[in-house]
């Protein structure tokens, strides 16, 4: 049995396979998944699992060099933004880059996988760019 918080087999496999610069998207329930990009669908119902809980569990095993958000998240101010800002201020998520939501969706075509949550707050999507531990 694993000792770390992440128990999902598909997520464990994904994170173990990442190389430097690979991208993983954690998205809300409405984020489109481009053809050819792996979908790890965790969504059960509205809000379960939520975006922040999913992010924190993925972060517990993934080395993150930088992250990307859609600029629109600052307009809508979902409650998840406070957690994102706190993690960013701690330096946990590395450099922050901002794109429009349309640019974000284009970037997601290059992701190794998209993790769909049950989150239903607007613009609760993030691209995590893998770093290295050495």
KACOR-V836001 format. One record per backbone hydrogen bond with DSSP energy under -1.0 kcal/mol. CO is the residue of the C=O (numbers start at 1). NH is the residue of the N-H. If there is no record, write none. Layout:
# KACOR-V836001
<<CO:NH> <CO:NH>>
This chain:
# KACOR-V836001
<<8:12> <9:13> <10:14> <11:15> <12:16> <13:17> <19:22> <22:130> <23:112> <24:128> <25:115> <26:126> <27:117> <28:31> <34:37> <38:114> <40:116> <45:48> <48:44> <48:45> <49:118> <50:54> <51:55> <52:56> <53:57> <54:58> <55:59> <56:60> <58:61> <58:62> <63:131> <65:95> <66:129> <67:97> <68:127> <69:99> <70:73> <71:74> <72:76> <73:77> <78:81> <80:84> <81:85> <82:86> <83:87> <84:88> <85:89> <86:90> <87:92> <88:91> <95:67> <97:69> <99:71> <100:104> <101:105> <102:106> <103:107> <104:108> <106:109> <107:110> <108:111> <113:25> <114:40> <115:27> <116:42> <118:47> <119:29> <121:124> <123:125> <126:26> <127:68> <128:24> <129:65> <129:66> <130:21>>
